[in-house]
Amino acid sequence: MGDVVYVSKSRIERRQGPLRIAHLPGESQPVFFSVHGAIAEHYKIAPATLKESHASTIDYVISATAG
């Protein structure tokens, strides 16, 4: 196996409920993750109870894969 080329240094803060804040390399501001719409319903979270609605981690994975 070859040498390690890159190690991502990320930090995730879990806030209330599904809200998470990611501190990622290359981003000057934190990235917010949560749930919304159908994803909230899937996890039995009433969308009206969410204090903040943000893209979910799966939204980012799909976007990164498609990019």
C-alpha positions in Angstrom: 0.0 0.0 0.0 1.2 3.5 -0.8 1.8 6.5 1.5 -1.1 8.3 3.0 -1.7 11.4 0.9 -4.4 13.2 2.9 -6.0 13.0 6.3 -9.2 15.0 6.8 -9.3 16.9 10.1 -13.0 17.4 10.8 -14.9 18.0 14.0 -18.6 17.4 14.5 -20.7 19.0 17.2 -24.0 17.3 18.0 -26.6 19.9 19.1 -30.2 19.3 20.0 -32.0 16.5 18.2 -30.7 15.9 14.6 -28.9 19.3 14.4 -25.1 18.8 13.9 -22.4 21.3 13.1 -19.4 20.2 11.1 -16.1 22.1 11.1 -14.5 21.0 7.9 -11.1 21.8 6.3 -11.5 24.3 3.4 -14.6 25.9 4.8 -14.3 29.2 6.7 -17.7 28.8 8.3 -19.2 25.7 10.0 -21.6 23.5 7.9 -25.0 22.7 9.5 -26.6 19.3 9.0 -30.1 18.3 10.2 -33.2 16.8 8.6 -36.0 18.1 6.5 -39.3 17.1 5.0 -39.5 13.4 4.1 -36.3 12.6 6.0 -37.7 14.1 9.2 -40.9 12.1 8.7 -38.9 8.9 8.1 -37.2 9.3 11.5 -40.6 10.2 13.1 -39.7 13.8 13.7 -42.5 16.2 13.0 -41.1 18.9 10.7 -42.9 21.6 12.7 -40.9 20.6 15.8 -37.5 21.3 14.1 -36.0 24.5 15.3 -33.7 24.6 12.2 -34.2 22.6 9.0 -31.0 22.0 7.0 -29.8 19.6 4.4 -29.1 16.1 5.8 -25.8 14.2 5.6 -27.3 12.0 2.8 -28.0 15.2 0.8 -24.3 16.0 1.0 -23.2 12.4 0.1 -25.5 12.4 -2.9 -24.3 15.8 -4.1 -20.6 14.8 -3.7 -21.2 11.6 -5.6 -23.0 13.3 -8.4 -20.4 16.1 -8.6 
